Amino acid sequence: MSEPRTVPFGDMAWEDDVPGIRDRAVTVDGARWAIVEYEPGARREEWCPDGHRGYVVDGAMEYEFGDGRQRLVARTGEAFVLPGGIEHRGRNLADGPTRMFLIDDPAAS
């Protein structure tokens, strides 16, 4: 069992992930927690099979799925779940940056 603690995202340096996407990430009880920011127009090219739980702090994200299912859009103030094993990739729909809080769940794949 872990101890109560805070996660000081504001004290962490931004790390570049891919062009236009950066994050501040830490491992908490074996899971990656991250603040992720997509610049306007940024999108992922690669498919991700891992599960994620998230909350859009500001902006709007659209997730496309590899199996052709309906796209998912999550906007400011909305949480979302991307089940593991369903390939997906996201893109920023907002005119400005989109910032999210994510918890990765690769075990759900």
N, C-alpha and C positions, 0 to 999 in steps of 0.2 A: 504494500500500500504506500502511496506517495504522501508526502507532507504538503500542507497548505502552502501556497506560494503565489507570487505574481509573475507575470511574463512581461518584462520591460521592452516591448517592441520599439518604443520611442527612443531607446538608448542604442538600438542595433543599427549597424550600417546597412544601407541598401546593397543588395547583390544583384548584378545583372544575370538574368536567366537566358533569354534570347532577345534579339533586338526589339525594343519597345516594351519589354516585360521585365519587371524587377520584383524582388521580394526581400522581406525580412523574415527569417525562419529560425525555428528552434524545435528541438525534439522534446516532447512532454509525454512522459509515461509510454515511450515507444512509438508515438505518433508525431508526424511533422505538423506543426502549427505554423501558419504563415500569414503575414499581411502581403498581399500580392497587388501590384499596380500595373495596369495596362495603359499605355499611352493611347491617345486618340488614334483610331484606325488599326491598332495592334491586334494581331491574331496569332494563334499557334498553327503551325503547319503540320506538326506531327500529331498522330492519334495517341491518346492516353487510355490505357485499360484500367487504371487504378480508380478506386472509389474516392469520393470527396464529399465533405459536408461544408457548406459555406454560407456566408452572409455578405450581401453587397452593402458596403458602408456608403459608397457614393458612386453613381454612374449606372451603367447597364451592360450586362454580359449576355451574349447569345451562345448557346452550346449546340453544336452540330453533332450528330451521332453517326457512327460508321455503318450501322445497320439500316439507315434511312428513316428511322422513326422521326416523329415531329420534333422540330427544334425547341429548345427550352430557353426562355428569356427570363432573367432575374434582374430586377431593378433596385434602386436605392431602397433599403429597408426590408428587402425580401431575403429569406433564407432559401437554400436549395440543397438537394441531395442528388449526387451522381453515383449510382450504384456501380460497384466494381464489376469488371467483366464486360461492360458496355463501352466500347471505344467512343471517345468524345474529343472535341477540341473547341476552344472558346475564342471569341473575338469581342472586342469592345464596340458597343453600339453607340456610346455617348459621344457628344461633341468634345468633351474634355476627358481627363483621365478617369478610369474606373478603378476603384480600390475595394478589395474584398478581404475578408478574414476566411481562411481555409483550414480545415483539418483533413489531412490526407488519410485514407484508409485503404492501403494496398492489400491488407489481409482480406478485404471483401472481394478481391478479384477472383 
